[in-house]
C-alpha cells in the first residue's frame, strides 16, 4: 500500500465495535453514515479513473462484520456504476483496491487506483463520534404460505425441476409457467396433481430459442378459469371447459400459443399498464402504454401506487414506481420523474401490496444481489423516501419473481430453493 494510506489498527475499538455490532445486528438500519462516504469515495475514484471497466477488491482491516462489508461493497458498486465504472469485471487493466480501516480518531476508507504502472490513492474519513442512524421501527410482520413446491408434485416421471417464471390460481386449478412449458395442476386430497402440460411453441412442436434469463407473467381470464401467458417472444391463451359427465373429474384444457412482440400487462387496478419486453435480455424496454407523460429508460419492475391525497390537476391517477436497470428507483408523478431515496438495498423485484397496516399501498421488495437465502421486506414511500416498516422475511432461497396478487392484499413469490427445487409462496402482512 502507498505510504500515505498506512494506518495502525488501534486497541481502542470497544466503543466503535458496539456501534457497529448494533448496525450488523439488525437489517432495519438505514444506509446511515455509510451512504455519503461511499458516494464520496466513488466520486473521487471516478475523477482519477474515468468511465470504463475495472476490477474492484475490498479488504477489511476494521471491526466491521463481513456481512456489513458486503453491504458497503454493494453501495460502492452502485455509486461507481453511476459514474460509468463497471466494477463487476473479474479481470481488467485497471484495478480499484479499497481498504476499510480505522484508528483511534476516525474511520478511514482508502482506495488505491491502479492504471498500468501508475497508482494513485484517495480516501474519505468519518469522525469516530459521527452520529449513527437509529433503527427504523417496524409496524408489520410478513408471513409466507407455501402454495406449490416442485418436489411435492405428483408427476408422471421423476424429472428435475424446470425454472418457474410465474404461477396463477384459477377456479380450475393452478397454472405454472415454466421456461419451456405451461403446466396445469389440479388439487387432490394428497396435493397438486399434474393434469396436463403444453410446450411453449407456435409451430406444432418446434421449440423456440430460450433467452439466458427468462421471465414471464400470467393474467387471469374474465371467466375465472382461463389465462393468458406472456414470455419472451411468445403469447399463449388457455381456455377451460368444465366436465359434462359427473364421473369425469377433470375438464378439458386447450392452450394456443403464437409468437408475439405485443406489450405485457404488468399492472392492473387503478391503472392498467402494459410494457414492451426485451426478449433478448431480461428487462422491459421503457416503452409503456398508456403513455405516462415521461420517457422511461429500461426497467425491471413497475407498480402503481394510488395516492391518499391526489395532486392538484392530476385527477386520481396513481403514482408509478419504477426500478431501472442502472439501479435507480424512480417515481412517476404529475408528469415528472422523481428520484426515490432509501432504495440502495433493493433488488430488481418489487410489488405493491395493500397490507391494511397503514394508508394506501406499501412496497414489498426483494433484497439486492444474488443471494442464496434471499429475503423480502415492506417499505412505505413517504415524500420520495422509502422507509422500512417490517423486518426481513427469509425466503429460504433466491427470489426469482415477485408480483401482486389479485386481491392486492398479498404478493406471490417464486423462490429457487436449489437447482432441482422451485417453490411458489404467497406472502401477506400481519399488523401488530
GISUL-V712812 format. One record per backbone hydrogen bond with DSSP energy under -1.0 kcal/mol. NH is the residue of the N-H (numbers start at 1). CO is the residue of the C=O. If there is no record, write none. Layout:
nh: <NH:NH>
co: <CO:CO>
This chain:
nh: <5:6:13:17:18:19:20:21:22:23:24:25:34:38:39:40:41:42:43:44:45:46:47:48:49:50:52:54:55:57:59:61:69:70:71:72:73:74:75:76:77:78:79:80:81:82:84:85:86:87:95:96:97:98:99:100:101:103:107:108:109:110:111:112:113:114:115:118:120:122:124:126:128:130:136:139:140:141:143:145:147:148:150:152:154:159:165:166:168:170:171:174:175:176:177:178:179:182:183:184:185:186:188:193:194:195:196:198:200:201:217:219:221:224:227:228:229:230:231:234:235:236:237:238:239:241:248:252:254:256:258:260:264:266:267:273:274:275:276:278:279:281:284:285:289:299:300:303:305:314:317:319:320:321:322:323:324:325:327:330:331:332:333:336:338:340:341:346:347:351:353:354:355:362:363:364:365:366:367:368:371:374:376:377:379:380:382:385:386:387:389:393:395:398:400:401:403:405:408:411:412:413:414:415:416:417:418:421:423:424:425:426:427:428:430:432>
co: <2:3:11:13:14:15:16:17:18:19:20:21:31:34:35:36:37:38:39:40:41:42:43:44:45:46:84:86:94:96:98:100:65:66:67:68:69:70:71:72:73:74:75:76:77:78:81:80:52:85:114:55:112:57:110:59:108:106:126:101:124:99:122:97:120:95:118:115:113:111:109:107:105:127:28:389:389:430:428:426:424:424:422:149:192:157:177:177:175:173:224:185:168:183:166:181:163:198:176:196:174:193:191:186:154:184:184:182:180:199:230:228:226:221:238:219:236:217:234:231:258:229:256:227:254:252:245:241:239:237:235:233:275:273:273:267:289:264:287:283:277:278:299:276:274:284:323:321:319:311:314:305:332:303:330:301:328:298:324:322:338:320:336:333:331:329:384:343:366:364:362:408:353:353:379:351:377:349:375:345:369:397:393:365:363:387:385:382:341:380:378:376:374:416:414:414:412:410:405:427:403:425:401:423:398:421:421:418:415:148:413:145:411:143:141:139>
